[in-house]
Amino acid sequence: MLFLVRMDVSLPHDMPPAVADDIKSREKAYAQDLQRSGKWVHLYRVVGEYANYSVFDVESNDELHGLLSSLPLFPYMKIKVTPLARHPSSIA
Ligand SMILES: O=C(O)C[C@H]1C=CC(=O)O1
């Protein structure tokens, strides 16, 4: 099952830089592991925003929820999920 996911990150302004750096470093490692596993298929920065558009390929809504809620940045993100279906004109 494919899902388009938008993540908007908003870290508290008073978060100490070392704490923010640690969360971002763990987030990067987790994101890269999921990309290597094939579950996080695309990851693009939204130009000019601390946000990304991603495509996930997972078995179920529950699996996606588990992956997203385990992101180290999850407490600091607004996440919008859009389920995707095959387009009838797609040649892919
Ligand atoms: O930077 C972001 O968009 C948030 C998050 C998603 C992947 C990652 O490494 O951080």
PDB file of the backbone (N, CA, C, O) and the ligand in Angstrom, with CONECT records:
HET    LIG  A 101      10
ATOM      1  N   MET A   1       0.856  -1.187   0.000  1.00  0.00           N
ATOM      2  CA  MET A   1       0.000   0.000   0.000  1.00  0.00           C
ATOM      3  C   MET A   1       0.892   1.238   0.000  1.00  0.00           C
ATOM      4  O   MET A   1       1.837   1.357   0.780  1.00  0.00           O
ATOM      5  N   LEU A   2       0.547   2.168  -0.923  1.00  0.00           N
ATOM      6  CA  LEU A   2       1.355   3.392  -1.013  1.00  0.00           C
ATOM      7  C   LEU A   2       0.648   4.546  -0.317  1.00  0.00           C
ATOM      8  O   LEU A   2      -0.569   4.702  -0.407  1.00  0.00           O
ATOM      9  N   PHE A   3       1.441   5.345   0.376  1.00  0.00           N
ATOM     10  CA  PHE A   3       0.915   6.522   1.066  1.00  0.00           C
ATOM     11  C   PHE A   3       1.829   7.707   0.784  1.00  0.00           C
ATOM     12  O   PHE A   3       3.053   7.604   0.877  1.00  0.00           O
ATOM     13  N   LEU A   4       1.206   8.845   0.436  1.00  0.00           N
ATOM     14  CA  LEU A   4       1.927  10.116   0.388  1.00  0.00           C
ATOM     15  C   LEU A   4       1.821  10.738   1.777  1.00  0.00           C
ATOM     16  O   LEU A   4       0.732  10.855   2.340  1.00  0.00           O
ATOM     17  N   VAL A   5       2.962  11.129   2.313  1.00  0.00           N
ATOM     18  CA  VAL A   5       2.986  11.689   3.672  1.00  0.00           C
ATOM     19  C   VAL A   5       3.685  13.040   3.641  1.00  0.00           C
ATOM     20  O   VAL A   5       4.786  13.169   3.107  1.00  0.00           O
ATOM     21  N   ARG A   6       3.036  14.041   4.217  1.00  0.00           N
ATOM     22  CA  ARG A   6       3.708  15.324   4.413  1.00  0.00           C
ATOM     23  C   ARG A   6       4.006  15.478   5.898  1.00  0.00           C
ATOM     24  O   ARG A   6       3.134  15.286   6.745  1.00  0.00           O
ATOM     25  N   MET A   7       5.241  15.825   6.196  1.00  0.00           N
ATOM     26  CA  MET A   7       5.649  16.051   7.590  1.00  0.00           C
ATOM     27  C   MET A   7       6.143  17.478   7.729  1.00  0.00           C
ATOM     28  O   MET A   7       7.055  17.904   7.021  1.00  0.00           O
ATOM     29  N   ASP A   8       5.538  18.205   8.641  1.00  0.00           N
ATOM     30  CA  ASP A   8       5.969  19.573   8.976  1.00  0.00           C
ATOM     31  C   ASP A   8       6.596  19.543  10.364  1.00  0.00           C
ATOM     32  O   ASP A   8       5.958  19.147  11.339  1.00  0.00           O
ATOM     33  N   VAL A   9       7.846  19.963  10.436  1.00  0.00           N
ATOM     34  CA  VAL A   9       8.576  19.891  11.708  1.00  0.00           C
ATOM     35  C   VAL A   9       8.559  21.248  12.386  1.00  0.00           C
ATOM     36  O   VAL A   9       8.764  22.278  11.744  1.00  0.00           O
ATOM     37  N   SER A  10       8.313  21.240  13.692  1.00  0.00           N
ATOM     38  CA  SER A  10       8.336  22.468  14.473  1.00  0.00           C
ATOM     39  C   SER A  10       8.959  22.169  15.842  1.00  0.00           C
ATOM     40  O   SER A  10       8.295  21.690  16.761  1.00  0.00           O
ATOM     41  N   LEU A  11      10.249  22.466  15.940  1.00  0.00           N
ATOM     42  CA  LEU A  11      10.945  22.241  17.217  1.00  0.00           C
ATOM     43  C   LEU A  11      10.720  23.449  18.118  1.00  0.00           C
ATOM     44  O   LEU A  11      10.685  24.580  17.635  1.00  0.00           O
ATOM     45  N   PRO A  12      10.567  23.223  19.426  1.00  0.00           N
ATOM     46  CA  PRO A  12      10.400  24.360  20.345  1.00  0.00           C
ATOM     47  C   PRO A  12      11.613  25.289  20.268  1.00  0.00           C
ATOM     48  O   PRO A  12      12.753  24.828  20.198  1.00  0.00           O
ATOM     49  N   HIS A  13      11.358  26.597  20.283  1.00  0.00           N
ATOM     50  CA  HIS A  13      12.460  27.560  20.147  1.00  0.00           C
ATOM     51  C   HIS A  13      13.434  27.474  21.321  1.00  0.00           C
ATOM     52  O   HIS A  13      14.607  27.821  21.190  1.00  0.00           O
ATOM     53  N   ASP A  14      12.937  27.010  22.471  1.00  0.00           N
ATOM     54  CA  ASP A  14      13.817  26.956  23.640  1.00  0.00           C
ATOM     55  C   ASP A  14      14.476  25.578  23.807  1.00  0.00           C
ATOM     56  O   ASP A  14      15.086  25.308  24.841  1.00  0.00           O
ATOM     57  N   MET A  15      14.355  24.711  22.796  1.00  0.00           N
ATOM     58  CA  MET A  15      15.020  23.402  22.894  1.00  0.00           C
ATOM     59  C   MET A  15      16.534  23.626  22.775  1.00  0.00           C
ATOM     60  O   MET A  15      16.982  24.276  21.830  1.00  0.00           O
ATOM     61  N   PRO A  16      17.336  23.093  23.727  1.00  0.00           N
ATOM     62  CA  PRO A  16      18.791  23.271  23.628  1.00  0.00           C
ATOM     63  C   PRO A  16      19.320  22.658  22.324  1.00  0.00           C
ATOM     64  O   PRO A  16      18.887  21.577  21.926  1.00  0.00           O
ATOM     65  N   PRO A  17      20.254  23.346  21.665  1.00  0.00           N
ATOM     66  CA  PRO A  17      20.781  22.851  20.378  1.00  0.00           C
ATOM     67  C   PRO A  17      21.303  21.421  20.445  1.00  0.00           C
ATOM     68  O   PRO A  17      21.144  20.663  19.489  1.00  0.00           O
ATOM     69  N   ALA A  18      21.923  21.043  21.559  1.00  0.00           N
ATOM     70  CA  ALA A  18      22.463  19.670  21.659  1.00  0.00           C
ATOM     71  C   ALA A  18      21.336  18.637  21.660  1.00  0.00           C
ATOM     72  O   ALA A  18      21.482  17.550  21.101  1.00  0.00           O
ATOM     73  N   VAL A  19      20.214  18.982  22.290  1.00  0.00           N
ATOM     74  CA  VAL A  19      19.067  18.064  22.310  1.00  0.00           C
ATOM     75  C   VAL A  19      18.492  17.951  20.896  1.00  0.00           C
ATOM     76  O   VAL A  19      18.194  16.852  20.427  1.00  0.00           O
ATOM     77  N   ALA A  20      18.340  19.098  20.221  1.00  0.00           N
ATOM     78  CA  ALA A  20      17.813  19.091  18.849  1.00  0.00           C
ATOM     79  C   ALA A  20      18.729  18.283  17.930  1.00  0.00           C
ATOM     80  O   ALA A  20      18.259  17.499  17.105  1.00  0.00           O
ATOM     81  N   ASP A  21      20.037  18.481  18.080  1.00  0.00           N
ATOM     82  CA  ASP A  21      20.991  17.752  17.227  1.00  0.00           C
ATOM     83  C   ASP A  21      20.885  16.243  17.453  1.00  0.00           C
ATOM     84  O   ASP A  21      20.975  15.462  16.506  1.00  0.00           O
ATOM     85  N   ASP A  22      20.695  15.839  18.704  1.00  0.00           N
ATOM     86  CA  ASP A  22      20.578  14.407  19.009  1.00  0.00           C
ATOM     87  C   ASP A  22      19.316  13.814  18.368  1.00  0.00           C
ATOM     88  O   ASP A  22      19.358  12.735  17.778  1.00  0.00           O
ATOM     89  N   ILE A  23      18.203  14.528  18.491  1.00  0.00           N
ATOM     90  CA  ILE A  23      16.946  14.029  17.889  1.00  0.00           C
ATOM     91  C   ILE A  23      17.103  13.930  16.373  1.00  0.00           C
ATOM     92  O   ILE A  23      16.708  12.932  15.769  1.00  0.00           O
ATOM     93  N   LYS A  24      17.689  14.982  15.749  1.00  0.00           N
ATOM     94  CA  LYS A  24      17.847  14.972  14.280  1.00  0.00           C
ATOM     95  C   LYS A  24      18.772  13.848  13.829  1.00  0.00           C
ATOM     96  O   LYS A  24      18.554  13.229  12.787  1.00  0.00           O
ATOM     97  N   SER A  25      19.796  13.595  14.617  1.00  0.00           N
ATOM     98  CA  SER A  25      20.731  12.523  14.250  1.00  0.00           C
ATOM     99  C   SER A  25      20.052  11.149  14.321  1.00  0.00           C
ATOM    100  O   SER A  25      20.252  10.304  13.448  1.00  0.00           O
ATOM    101  N   ARG A  26      19.239  10.935  15.382  1.00  0.00           N
ATOM    102  CA  ARG A  26      18.506   9.660  15.486  1.00  0.00           C
ATOM    103  C   ARG A  26      17.448   9.547  14.406  1.00  0.00           C
ATOM    104  O   ARG A  26      17.196   8.464  13.877  1.00  0.00           O
ATOM    105  N   GLU A  27      16.826  10.684  14.079  1.00  0.00           N
ATOM    106  CA  GLU A  27      15.817  10.703  13.003  1.00  0.00           C
ATOM    107  C   GLU A  27      16.458  10.296  11.670  1.00  0.00           C
ATOM    108  O   GLU A  27      15.900   9.499  10.916  1.00  0.00           O
ATOM    109  N   LYS A  28      17.630  10.855  11.401  1.00  0.00           N
ATOM    110  CA  LYS A  28      18.308  10.545  10.128  1.00  0.00           C
ATOM    111  C   LYS A  28      18.634   9.061  10.029  1.00  0.00           C
ATOM    112  O   LYS A  28      18.402   8.439   8.992  1.00  0.00           O
ATOM    113  N   ALA A  29      19.172   8.491  11.107  1.00  0.00           N
ATOM    114  CA  ALA A  29      19.522   7.059  11.094  1.00  0.00           C
ATOM    115  C   ALA A  29      18.277   6.201  10.873  1.00  0.00           C
ATOM    116  O   ALA A  29      18.302   5.251  10.090  1.00  0.00           O
ATOM    117  N   TYR A  30      17.186   6.541  11.569  1.00  0.00           N
ATOM    118  CA  TYR A  30      15.934   5.780  11.440  1.00  0.00           C
ATOM    119  C   TYR A  30      15.375   5.911  10.022  1.00  0.00           C
ATOM    120  O   TYR A  30      14.943   4.929   9.419  1.00  0.00           O
ATOM    121  N   ALA A  31      15.392   7.152   9.498  1.00  0.00           N
ATOM    122  CA  ALA A  31      14.860   7.387   8.142  1.00  0.00           C
ATOM    123  C   ALA A  31      15.682   6.617   7.105  1.00  0.00           C
ATOM    124  O   ALA A  31      15.132   6.056   6.158  1.00  0.00           O
ATOM    125  N   GLN A  32      16.997   6.597   7.294  1.00  0.00           N
ATOM    126  CA  GLN A  32      17.837   5.915   6.299  1.00  0.00           C
ATOM    127  C   GLN A  32      17.679   4.400   6.384  1.00  0.00           C
ATOM    128  O   GLN A  32      17.737   3.712   5.365  1.00  0.00           O
ATOM    129  N   ASP A  33      17.479   3.877   7.600  1.00  0.00           N
ATOM    130  CA  ASP A  33      17.206   2.430   7.731  1.00  0.00           C
ATOM    131  C   ASP A  33      15.920   2.063   6.995  1.00  0.00           C
ATOM    132  O   ASP A  33      15.864   1.061   6.281  1.00  0.00           O
ATOM    133  N   LEU A  34      14.873   2.899   7.183  1.00  0.00           N
ATOM    134  CA  LEU A  34      13.592   2.604   6.516  1.00  0.00           C
ATOM    135  C   LEU A  34      13.704   2.732   5.004  1.00  0.00           C
ATOM    136  O   LEU A  34      13.046   1.997   4.268  1.00  0.00           O
ATOM    137  N   GLN A  35      14.536   3.664   4.536  1.00  0.00           N
ATOM    138  CA  GLN A  35      14.743   3.774   3.082  1.00  0.00           C
ATOM    139  C   GLN A  35      15.449   2.523   2.561  1.00  0.00           C
ATOM    140  O   GLN A  35      15.085   1.988   1.514  1.00  0.00           O
ATOM    141  N   ARG A  36      16.460   2.064   3.297  1.00  0.00           N
ATOM    142  CA  ARG A  36      17.165   0.830   2.869  1.00  0.00           C
ATOM    143  C   ARG A  36      16.226  -0.369   2.866  1.00  0.00           C
ATOM    144  O   ARG A  36      16.390  -1.280   2.055  1.00  0.00           O
ATOM    145  N   SER A  37      15.242  -0.381   3.764  1.00  0.00           N
ATOM    146  CA  SER A  37      14.304  -1.518   3.849  1.00  0.00           C
ATOM    147  C   SER A  37      13.288  -1.503   2.708  1.00  0.00           C
ATOM    148  O   SER A  37      12.597  -2.493   2.469  1.00  0.00           O
ATOM    149  N   GLY A  38      13.202  -0.349   1.995  1.00  0.00           N
ATOM    150  CA  GLY A  38      12.231  -0.230   0.911  1.00  0.00           C
ATOM    151  C   GLY A  38      10.871   0.286   1.349  1.00  0.00           C
ATOM    152  O   GLY A  38       9.978   0.457   0.520  1.00  0.00           O
ATOM    153  N   LYS A  39      10.703   0.535   2.646  1.00  0.00           N
ATOM    154  CA  LYS A  39       9.400   1.020   3.125  1.00  0.00           C
ATOM    155  C   LYS A  39       9.236   2.524   2.940  1.00  0.00           C
ATOM    156  O   LYS A  39       8.125   3.008   2.727  1.00  0.00           O
ATOM    157  N   TRP A  40      10.349   3.269   3.020  1.00  0.00           N
ATOM    158  CA  TRP A  40      10.319   4.732   2.816  1.00  0.00           C
ATOM    159  C   TRP A  40      10.902   4.950   1.416  1.00  0.00           C
ATOM    160  O   TRP A  40      12.118   5.029   1.242  1.00  0.00           O
ATOM    161  N   VAL A  41      10.011   5.046   0.420  1.00  0.00           N
ATOM    162  CA  VAL A  41      10.420   4.952  -0.988  1.00  0.00           C
ATOM    163  C   VAL A  41      10.971   6.265  -1.528  1.00  0.00           C
ATOM    164  O   VAL A  41      11.930   6.273  -2.299  1.00  0.00           O
ATOM    165  N   HIS A  42      10.357   7.379  -1.117  1.00  0.00           N
ATOM    166  CA  HIS A  42      10.821   8.703  -1.566  1.00  0.00           C
ATOM    167  C   HIS A  42      10.844   9.652  -0.381  1.00  0.00           C
ATOM    168  O   HIS A  42      10.017   9.554   0.526  1.00  0.00           O
ATOM    169  N   LEU A  43      11.810  10.579  -0.399  1.00  0.00           N
ATOM    170  CA  LEU A  43      11.913  11.601   0.646  1.00  0.00           C
ATOM    171  C   LEU A  43      12.426  12.883  -0.005  1.00  0.00           C
ATOM    172  O   LEU A  43      13.570  12.953  -0.453  1.00  0.00           O
ATOM    173  N   TYR A  44      11.560  13.891  -0.049  1.00  0.00           N
ATOM    174  CA  TYR A  44      11.923  15.169  -0.666  1.00  0.00           C
ATOM    175  C   TYR A  44      11.692  16.319   0.301  1.00  0.00           C
ATOM    176  O   TYR A  44      10.687  16.347   1.011  1.00  0.00           O
ATOM    177  N   ARG A  45      12.611  17.258   0.330  1.00  0.00           N
ATOM    178  CA  ARG A  45      12.430  18.487   1.087  1.00  0.00           C
ATOM    179  C   ARG A  45      11.430  19.378   0.361  1.00  0.00           C
ATOM    180  O   ARG A  45      11.453  19.457  -0.867  1.00  0.00           O
ATOM    181  N   VAL A  46      10.550  20.053   1.106  1.00  0.00           N
ATOM    182  CA  VAL A  46       9.693  21.098   0.543  1.00  0.00           C
ATOM    183  C   VAL A  46      10.530  22.373   0.525  1.00  0.00           C
ATOM    184  O   VAL A  46      11.019  22.813   1.565  1.00  0.00           O
ATOM    185  N   VAL A  47      10.691  22.961  -0.649  1.00  0.00           N
ATOM    186  CA  VAL A  47      11.596  24.106  -0.791  1.00  0.00           C
ATOM    187  C   VAL A  47      11.166  25.240   0.140  1.00  0.00           C
ATOM    188  O   VAL A  47      10.011  25.667   0.134  1.00  0.00           O
ATOM    189  N   GLY A  48      12.119  25.712   0.934  1.00  0.00           N
ATOM    190  CA  GLY A  48      11.877  26.865   1.796  1.00  0.00           C
ATOM    191  C   GLY A  48      11.140  26.562   3.087  1.00  0.00           C
ATOM    192  O   GLY A  48      10.800  27.485   3.828  1.00  0.00           O
ATOM    193  N   GLU A  49      10.883  25.280   3.380  1.00  0.00           N
ATOM    194  CA  GLU A  49      10.153  24.934   4.603  1.00  0.00           C
ATOM    195  C   GLU A  49      10.874  23.787   5.314  1.00  0.00           C
ATOM    196  O   GLU A  49      11.566  22.989   4.682  1.00  0.00           O
ATOM    197  N   TYR A  50      10.700  23.717   6.643  1.00  0.00           N
ATOM    198  CA  TYR A  50      11.223  22.565   7.381  1.00  0.00           C
ATOM    199  C   TYR A  50      10.128  21.498   7.311  1.00  0.00           C
ATOM    200  O   TYR A  50       9.430  21.219   8.286  1.00  0.00           O
ATOM    201  N   ALA A  51      10.011  20.919   6.122  1.00  0.00           N
ATOM    202  CA  ALA A  51       8.939  19.955   5.843  1.00  0.00           C
ATOM    203  C   ALA A  51       9.409  19.024   4.737  1.00  0.00           C
ATOM    204  O   ALA A  51      10.318  19.350   3.974  1.00  0.00           O
ATOM    205  N   ASN A  52       8.778  17.864   4.664  1.00  0.00           N
ATOM    206  CA  ASN A  52       9.095  16.958   3.562  1.00  0.00           C
ATOM    207  C   ASN A  52       7.825  16.320   3.026  1.00  0.00           C
ATOM    208  O   ASN A  52       6.811  16.220   3.716  1.00  0.00           O
ATOM    209  N   TYR A  53       7.914  15.892   1.773  1.00  0.00           N
ATOM    210  CA  TYR A  53       6.935  14.978   1.193  1.00  0.00           C
ATOM    211  C   TYR A  53       7.624  13.635   1.040  1.00  0.00           C
ATOM    212  O   TYR A  53       8.738  13.550   0.523  1.00  0.00           O
ATOM    213  N   SER A  54       6.959  12.599   1.489  1.00  0.00           N
ATOM    214  CA  SER A  54       7.519  11.256   1.427  1.00  0.00           C
ATOM    215  C   SER A  54       6.495  10.297   0.850  1.00  0.00           C
ATOM    216  O   SER A  54       5.290  10.540   0.918  1.00  0.00           O
ATOM    217  N   VAL A  55       6.985   9.210   0.284  1.00  0.00           N
ATOM    218  CA  VAL A  55       6.121   8.102  -0.130  1.00  0.00           C
ATOM    219  C   VAL A  55       6.557   6.862   0.633  1.00  0.00           C
ATOM    220  O   VAL A  55       7.734   6.502   0.632  1.00  0.00           O
ATOM    221  N   PHE A  56       5.607   6.219   1.281  1.00  0.00           N
ATOM    222  CA  PHE A  56       5.854   4.980   2.016  1.00  0.00           C
ATOM    223  C   PHE A  56       5.147   3.831   1.313  1.00  0.00           C
ATOM    224  O   PHE A  56       4.051   3.996   0.777  1.00  0.00           O
ATOM    225  N   ASP A  57       5.782   2.672   1.321  1.00  0.00           N
ATOM    226  CA  ASP A  57       5.185   1.448   0.775  1.00  0.00           C
ATOM    227  C   ASP A  57       5.137   0.431   1.914  1.00  0.00           C
ATOM    228  O   ASP A  57       6.145  -0.190   2.251  1.00  0.00           O
ATOM    229  N   VAL A  58       3.950   0.272   2.500  1.00  0.00           N
ATOM    230  CA  VAL A  58       3.795  -0.571   3.692  1.00  0.00           C
ATOM    231  C   VAL A  58       2.620  -1.530   3.512  1.00  0.00           C
ATOM    232  O   VAL A  58       1.870  -1.440   2.541  1.00  0.00           O
ATOM    233  N   GLU A  59       2.475  -2.455   4.472  1.00  0.00           N
ATOM    234  CA  GLU A  59       1.437  -3.488   4.369  1.00  0.00           C
ATOM    235  C   GLU A  59       0.071  -3.017   4.843  1.00  0.00           C
ATOM    236  O   GLU A  59      -0.952  -3.564   4.432  1.00  0.00           O
ATOM    237  N   SER A  60       0.047  -1.999   5.710  1.00  0.00           N
ATOM    238  CA  SER A  60      -1.234  -1.641   6.327  1.00  0.00           C
ATOM    239  C   SER A  60      -1.184  -0.246   6.931  1.00  0.00           C
ATOM    240  O   SER A  60      -0.111   0.327   7.120  1.00  0.00           O
ATOM    241  N   ASN A  61      -2.359   0.288   7.231  1.00  0.00           N
ATOM    242  CA  ASN A  61      -2.453   1.557   7.958  1.00  0.00           C
ATOM    243  C   ASN A  61      -1.731   1.450   9.297  1.00  0.00           C
ATOM    244  O   ASN A  61      -1.021   2.364   9.717  1.00  0.00           O
ATOM    245  N   ASP A  62      -1.934   0.303   9.959  1.00  0.00           N
ATOM    246  CA  ASP A  62      -1.313   0.127  11.276  1.00  0.00           C
ATOM    247  C   ASP A  62       0.209   0.143  11.182  1.00  0.00           C
ATOM    248  O   ASP A  62       0.885   0.717  12.036  1.00  0.00           O
ATOM    249  N   GLU A  63       0.751  -0.501  10.120  1.00  0.00           N
ATOM    250  CA  GLU A  63       2.215  -0.486   9.977  1.00  0.00           C
ATOM    251  C   GLU A  63       2.708   0.940   9.774  1.00  0.00           C
ATOM    252  O   GLU A  63       3.698   1.350  10.380  1.00  0.00           O
ATOM    253  N   LEU A  64       2.006   1.711   8.907  1.00  0.00           N
ATOM    254  CA  LEU A  64       2.447   3.095   8.677  1.00  0.00           C
ATOM    255  C   LEU A  64       2.379   3.888   9.977  1.00  0.00           C
ATOM    256  O   LEU A  64       3.298   4.641  10.301  1.00  0.00           O
ATOM    257  N   HIS A  65       1.300   3.718  10.713  1.00  0.00           N
ATOM    258  CA  HIS A  65       1.180   4.463  11.969  1.00  0.00           C
ATOM    259  C   HIS A  65       2.323   4.109  12.921  1.00  0.00           C
ATOM    260  O   HIS A  65       2.877   4.976  13.597  1.00  0.00           O
ATOM    261  N   GLY A  66       2.661   2.826  12.960  1.00  0.00           N
ATOM    262  CA  GLY A  66       3.769   2.405  13.820  1.00  0.00           C
ATOM    263  C   GLY A  66       5.090   3.041  13.414  1.00  0.00           C
ATOM    264  O   GLY A  66       5.862   3.495  14.258  1.00  0.00           O
ATOM    265  N   LEU A  67       5.342   3.066  12.089  1.00  0.00           N
ATOM    266  CA  LEU A  67       6.602   3.659  11.607  1.00  0.00           C
ATOM    267  C   LEU A  67       6.648   5.149  11.914  1.00  0.00           C
ATOM    268  O   LEU A  67       7.656   5.667  12.396  1.00  0.00           O
ATOM    269  N   LEU A  68       5.528   5.838  11.624  1.00  0.00           N
ATOM    270  CA  LEU A  68       5.527   7.302  11.802  1.00  0.00           C
ATOM    271  C   LEU A  68       5.618   7.686  13.277  1.00  0.00           C
ATOM    272  O   LEU A  68       6.324   8.624  13.647  1.00  0.00           O
ATOM    273  N   SER A  69       4.890   6.945  14.107  1.00  0.00           N
ATOM    274  CA  SER A  69       4.883   7.327  15.520  1.00  0.00           C
ATOM    275  C   SER A  69       6.180   6.953  16.221  1.00  0.00           C
ATOM    276  O   SER A  69       6.409   7.369  17.357  1.00  0.00           O
ATOM    277  N   SER A  70       7.039   6.169  15.557  1.00  0.00           N
ATOM    278  CA  SER A  70       8.350   5.845  16.109  1.00  0.00           C
ATOM    279  C   SER A  70       9.435   6.824  15.664  1.00  0.00           C
ATOM    280  O   SER A  70      10.575   6.729  16.116  1.00  0.00           O
ATOM    281  N   LEU A  71       9.090   7.765  14.782  1.00  0.00           N
ATOM    282  CA  LEU A  71      10.085   8.757  14.360  1.00  0.00           C
ATOM    283  C   LEU A  71      10.522   9.575  15.570  1.00  0.00           C
ATOM    284  O   LEU A  71       9.675  10.055  16.323  1.00  0.00           O
ATOM    285  N   PRO A  72      11.835   9.744  15.773  1.00  0.00           N
ATOM    286  CA  PRO A  72      12.288  10.571  16.898  1.00  0.00           C
ATOM    287  C   PRO A  72      11.706  11.989  16.883  1.00  0.00           C
ATOM    288  O   PRO A  72      11.520  12.597  17.937  1.00  0.00           O
ATOM    289  N   LEU A  73      11.418  12.513  15.685  1.00  0.00           N
ATOM    290  CA  LEU A  73      10.832  13.861  15.598  1.00  0.00           C
ATOM    291  C   LEU A  73       9.299  13.854  15.707  1.00  0.00           C
ATOM    292  O   LEU A  73       8.667  14.908  15.637  1.00  0.00           O
ATOM    293  N   PHE A  74       8.702  12.661  15.880  1.00  0.00           N
ATOM    294  CA  PHE A  74       7.231  12.563  15.864  1.00  0.00           C
ATOM    295  C   PHE A  74       6.543  13.559  16.816  1.00  0.00           C
ATOM    296  O   PHE A  74       5.543  14.165  16.432  1.00  0.00           O
ATOM    297  N   PRO A  75       7.054  13.742  18.047  1.00  0.00           N
ATOM    298  CA  PRO A  75       6.372  14.691  18.947  1.00  0.00           C
ATOM    299  C   PRO A  75       6.394  16.127  18.438  1.00  0.00           C
ATOM    300  O   PRO A  75       5.642  16.974  18.920  1.00  0.00           O
ATOM    301  N   TYR A  76       7.260  16.400  17.458  1.00  0.00           N
ATOM    302  CA  TYR A  76       7.436  17.778  16.987  1.00  0.00           C
ATOM    303  C   TYR A  76       6.978  17.954  15.540  1.00  0.00           C
ATOM    304  O   TYR A  76       7.339  18.929  14.881  1.00  0.00           O
ATOM    305  N   MET A  77       6.178  17.002  15.052  1.00  0.00           N
ATOM    306  CA  MET A  77       5.751  17.080  13.657  1.00  0.00           C
ATOM    307  C   MET A  77       4.235  17.080  13.539  1.00  0.00           C
ATOM    308  O   MET A  77       3.522  16.449  14.319  1.00  0.00           O
ATOM    309  N   LYS A  78       3.768  17.816  12.530  1.00  0.00           N
ATOM    310  CA  LYS A  78       2.380  17.680  12.079  1.00  0.00           C
ATOM    311  C   LYS A  78       2.453  16.806  10.837  1.00  0.00           C
ATOM    312  O   LYS A  78       3.223  17.091   9.921  1.00  0.00           O
ATOM    313  N   ILE A  79       1.658  15.746  10.801  1.00  0.00           N
ATOM    314  CA  ILE A  79       1.761  14.765   9.717  1.00  0.00           C
ATOM    315  C   ILE A  79       0.415  14.634   9.020  1.00  0.00           C
ATOM    316  O   ILE A  79      -0.625  14.480   9.660  1.00  0.00           O
ATOM    317  N   LYS A  80       0.462  14.699   7.686  1.00  0.00           N
ATOM    318  CA  LYS A  80      -0.759  14.479   6.898  1.00  0.00           C
ATOM    319  C   LYS A  80      -0.515  13.278   5.985  1.00  0.00           C
ATOM    320  O   LYS A  80       0.471  13.240   5.249  1.00  0.00           O
ATOM    321  N   VAL A  81      -1.408  12.310   6.039  1.00  0.00           N
ATOM    322  CA  VAL A  81      -1.262  11.070   5.262  1.00  0.00           C
ATOM    323  C   VAL A  81      -2.341  11.001   4.192  1.00  0.00           C
ATOM    324  O   VAL A  81      -3.522  11.197   4.479  1.00  0.00           O
ATOM    325  N   THR A  82      -1.934  10.721   2.959  1.00  0.00           N
ATOM    326  CA  THR A  82      -2.868  10.561   1.839  1.00  0.00           C
ATOM    327  C   THR A  82      -2.669   9.181   1.221  1.00  0.00           C
ATOM    328  O   THR A  82      -1.604   8.909   0.667  1.00  0.00           O
ATOM    329  N   PRO A  83      -3.674   8.298   1.304  1.00  0.00           N
ATOM    330  CA  PRO A  83      -3.545   6.988   0.653  1.00  0.00           C
ATOM    331  C   PRO A  83      -3.535   7.150  -0.871  1.00  0.00           C
ATOM    332  O   PRO A  83      -4.264   7.975  -1.421  1.00  0.00           O
ATOM    333  N   LEU A  84      -2.706   6.356  -1.537  1.00  0.00           N
ATOM    334  CA  LEU A  84      -2.587   6.446  -2.999  1.00  0.00           C
ATOM    335  C   LEU A  84      -3.104   5.161  -3.653  1.00  0.00           C
ATOM    336  O   LEU A  84      -2.895   4.057  -3.151  1.00  0.00           O
ATOM    337  N   ALA A  85      -3.783   5.341  -4.787  1.00  0.00           N
ATOM    338  CA  ALA A  85      -4.208   4.199  -5.600  1.00  0.00           C
ATOM    339  C   ALA A  85      -3.607   4.358  -6.988  1.00  0.00           C
ATOM    340  O   ALA A  85      -3.181   5.447  -7.374  1.00  0.00           O
ATOM    341  N   ARG A  86      -3.576   3.276  -7.721  1.00  0.00           N
ATOM    342  CA  ARG A  86      -3.009   3.324  -9.072  1.00  0.00           C
ATOM    343  C   ARG A  86      -3.874   4.205  -9.959  1.00  0.00           C
ATOM    344  O   ARG A  86      -5.100   4.100  -9.946  1.00  0.00           O
ATOM    345  N   HIS A  87      -3.221   5.084 -10.740  1.00  0.00           N
ATOM    346  CA  HIS A  87      -3.966   5.920 -11.695  1.00  0.00           C
ATOM    347  C   HIS A  87      -4.211   5.103 -12.963  1.00  0.00           C
ATOM    348  O   HIS A  87      -3.297   4.439 -13.453  1.00  0.00           O
ATOM    349  N   PRO A  88      -5.447   5.146 -13.507  1.00  0.00           N
ATOM    350  CA  PRO A  88      -5.751   4.312 -14.679  1.00  0.00           C
ATOM    351  C   PRO A  88      -4.940   4.678 -15.925  1.00  0.00           C
ATOM    352  O   PRO A  88      -4.813   3.867 -16.843  1.00  0.00           O
ATOM    353  N   SER A  89      -4.388   5.901 -15.960  1.00  0.00           N
ATOM    354  CA  SER A  89      -3.578   6.302 -17.118  1.00  0.00           C
ATOM    355  C   SER A  89      -2.091   6.067 -16.903  1.00  0.00           C
ATOM    356  O   SER A  89      -1.280   6.313 -17.796  1.00  0.00           O
ATOM    357  N   SER A  90      -1.738   5.592 -15.719  1.00  0.00           N
ATOM    358  CA  SER A  90      -0.315   5.386 -15.431  1.00  0.00           C
ATOM    359  C   SER A  90       0.233   4.217 -16.239  1.00  0.00           C
ATOM    360  O   SER A  90      -0.427   3.187 -16.385  1.00  0.00           O
ATOM    361  N   ILE A  91       1.451   4.386 -16.766  1.00  0.00           N
ATOM    362  CA  ILE A  91       2.102   3.277 -17.476  1.00  0.00           C
ATOM    363  C   ILE A  91       3.099   2.558 -16.565  1.00  0.00           C
ATOM    364  O   ILE A  91       3.748   1.597 -16.977  1.00  0.00           O
ATOM    365  N   ALA A  92       3.212   3.034 -15.328  1.00  0.00           N
ATOM    366  CA  ALA A  92       4.164   2.404 -14.382  1.00  0.00           C
ATOM    367  C   ALA A  92       3.585   1.119 -13.813  1.00  0.00           C
ATOM    368  O   ALA A  92       4.234   0.454 -13.006  1.00  0.00           O
TER     369      ALA A  92
HETATM  370  O1  LIG A 101      13.890  16.772   7.982  1.00  0.00           O
HETATM  371  C1  LIG A 101      12.708  16.366   7.906  1.00  0.00           C
HETATM  372  O2  LIG A 101      11.969  16.610   6.942  1.00  0.00           O
HETATM  373  C2  LIG A 101      12.117  15.531   9.031  1.00  0.00           C
HETATM  374  C3  LIG A 101      12.590  14.136   9.043  1.00  0.00           C
HETATM  375  C4  LIG A 101      12.336  13.286   7.899  1.00  0.00           C
HETATM  376  C5  LIG A 101      13.442  12.592   7.616  1.00  0.00           C
HETATM  377  C6  LIG A 101      14.475  13.058   8.425  1.00  0.00           C
HETATM  378  O3  LIG A 101      15.649  12.688   8.453  1.00  0.00           O
HETATM  379  O4  LIG A 101      14.006  14.058   9.213  1.00  0.00           O
CONECT  370  371
CONECT  371  370  372  373
CONECT  372  371
CONECT  373  371  374
CONECT  374  373  375  379
CONECT  375  374  376
CONECT  376  375  377
CONECT  377  376  378  379
CONECT  378  377
CONECT  379  374  377
END
